[in-house]
Amino acid sequence: MQAILLSREEVAQRAKQLYESRIRQEVEVEENIGKMVIIDIETGDYEVDETGLKASHILMEKHPNARLFGIRIGYNVAVSFGGVMERVHK
């Protein structure tokens, strides 16, 4: 399969669309709040773990050329360097 070139913004938009349309209701439970969900934007596959590293490795084993995007479950940003991570999950 030939890879489609997407900008970073397009990758983020596709990942967020997948998250909102079907992944959020599956992963946004109390025991997952604060964990990372890593999404393969081409297949819609995803994995959840504490930091996203293990999840990324699992997805890359399944799909070596995967386009991955990470979202911190229940928060408005994935990481913060001196800023504030606002919890959006109630």
C-alpha positions in Angstrom: 0.0 0.0 0.0 1.3 3.4 -0.9 1.5 5.9 2.0 -0.5 9.1 1.7 1.5 12.1 2.7 -0.4 14.1 5.4 0.7 17.2 7.3 1.0 17.0 11.1 -2.2 18.9 11.3 -4.0 16.4 9.1 -2.6 13.5 11.2 -3.9 15.2 14.4 -7.3 15.9 12.9 -7.7 12.3 11.7 -6.7 10.9 15.1 -9.0 13.2 17.0 -11.9 12.3 14.7 -11.3 8.6 15.3 -11.0 9.2 19.1 -14.2 11.2 19.2 -16.2 8.9 16.9 -15.5 5.5 18.5 -12.4 5.3 20.7 -13.4 7.7 23.5 -16.4 5.7 24.7 -14.2 2.5 24.9 -11.2 3.9 26.7 -12.4 6.9 28.8 -13.1 5.0 32.0 -11.8 5.9 35.5 -8.9 3.4 35.5 -7.6 4.8 32.2 -7.7 8.5 33.0 -4.1 9.9 32.6 -2.9 7.0 30.5 -2.0 7.4 26.8 -4.0 6.0 23.9 -1.9 5.6 20.8 -3.9 5.6 17.5 -2.9 4.2 14.1 -4.7 6.8 12.0 -4.8 4.6 8.9 -6.3 1.5 10.4 -8.1 2.9 13.5 -6.3 0.4 15.7 -5.3 1.7 19.1 -3.5 0.6 22.3 -3.5 2.1 25.8 -0.7 2.1 28.4 0.8 4.4 31.0 3.3 6.3 28.8 2.4 5.3 25.2 5.7 3.7 24.6 4.6 0.0 24.9 1.4 0.9 22.9 3.5 2.4 20.1 5.7 -0.7 19.9 2.7 -3.0 19.7 1.1 -1.0 16.9 4.4 -0.8 15.0 4.7 -4.6 15.2 1.3 -5.0 13.7 1.7 -2.2 11.1 5.4 -1.3 10.5 4.7 1.9 8.6 1.9 3.1 10.8 1.1 6.8 11.3 0.7 7.1 15.1 -0.8 9.8 17.2 -1.0 9.9 21.0 -3.8 11.4 23.2 -3.7 11.5 27.0 -7.0 10.1 28.1 -9.2 12.6 30.0 -6.9 15.6 29.5 -6.6 18.4 27.0 -2.9 17.9 26.2 -0.6 14.9 26.1 2.3 16.5 28.0 3.1 19.8 29.7 6.4 21.5 30.2 5.8 23.9 33.0 2.2 24.5 32.0 -1.1 23.2 33.2 -2.7 19.9 32.1 -6.4 20.5 32.3 -8.5 17.5 33.1 -11.5 17.4 30.8 -12.9 14.0 31.9 -15.6 14.4 34.6 
